[in-house]
Amino acid sequence: MNKYLLILGLVFSGYVSADNELDAFYHCVKNEAVKYSETGEQSDSIASASVSACKPTLHKMLESNVPYQNASPDDKRSFTNKISEQGHELAVKVAMDEKLKVKTKN
């Protein structure tokens, strides 16, 4: 139950615009996935590297978010893991899209 209150608090918080900050994280993940897709690595590796590269963006948002700061350690971990998983899924899709672009050019 506390997880849901944390998420609602993040979305409706007057302290930080959570939507904009999460958009910044997802935008970072997309950009990194495009960049790393040029390496020829597997999409899963690209996704992991992309999320890792963008974790500072996510942590910066969470540092100043009062509902997040007041949450239990388990709720914080759960929320961060969920956002990271979503970023990973997004990066896999972007990496695969980039690989398809290359194939269709050839």
N, C-alpha and C positions, 0 to 999 in steps of 0.2 A: 504494500500500500504506500509506503514512504517513497518508493521509486517513482510512483506516478505523481505524487506531490512534488518531488524534485523536478521532474520533467515539466510539469505545469508551472512550477516556480521559475524555471529557466526561461520558459516561453513568455510568461507574463511579467517577468521581472522588470522593474523600472530602473534597475541599476545597470543592466547591460541588455542590449538588444540581441537576444539569443539567436533569433533567426538570422540576423546579419552576420553574427560571429560564426555560426555554424555554416552559413553560406561561404564565408571566407575560408573555413577549413575545407569544405567540399571543393571549392574553386582551386585551392592549393593542391588538393589531391588530383584533380583533373589535370592541372598543368604539369605536375610531376609525372603522372602516368604517360602523358604525351611525350615528355622529355625522355623518360626511361624506356619507352617503347622502341626507341631508335637503337637500343643496345642489342636487340634480338633475343633478350632473355624471355623466359616463360612468363605468361601473363600473371601468374600467382606471385612470382618473384618481383615483378614490376609493381604489383599492387602492394606488397609488403613494404617495399622501399618507398613507395609514394606516401603511404600512411605514416611511416617512420619519419620521413622528411617534414611532414606537416603536423606532427604532434606538438611542436612548440606553439603553433597557432591555436590549437585546441586548448592547451594548458593555459595560454595567456587569457583566453576567454573565461575559462573556469576560475582562474585566480581571483577575478573581481566580481564573481557572481555570488551574491549572498546566499540564495537558496542552496546552491551547490556547496558552499563553504560550511553551511549549517547541517548538511546531510551526514549520515553515518558513513564510516569508511566503506562498508559493503555497498551502500547505495551509490557512493561516488565511483567505486570500481565498476559497478554494474553499468552505470550510465556511460562512463568513459569507454568501456568495452563495447557497448552497443553502438556508440558513435564511430568507434574505430572499425567495427565490423561493417557498418554501412559504408564507410570510406573505402574499405578494402573491396567490397562488392562493386562500388562505383569505379574504382581504379581498374579492376579486372575488365569491366565493360569497355572503358575508355581504351585500355591497352589492346583489347581485341578489335575494337573499331579502327584503331590506328593500323593494326596489322592488315585488316581488310582493305584499307585505303591503299596500302603499299601493293597488295596483291592485284587490286583492280587497275593500278597504274601500269603494271607489267603486262 
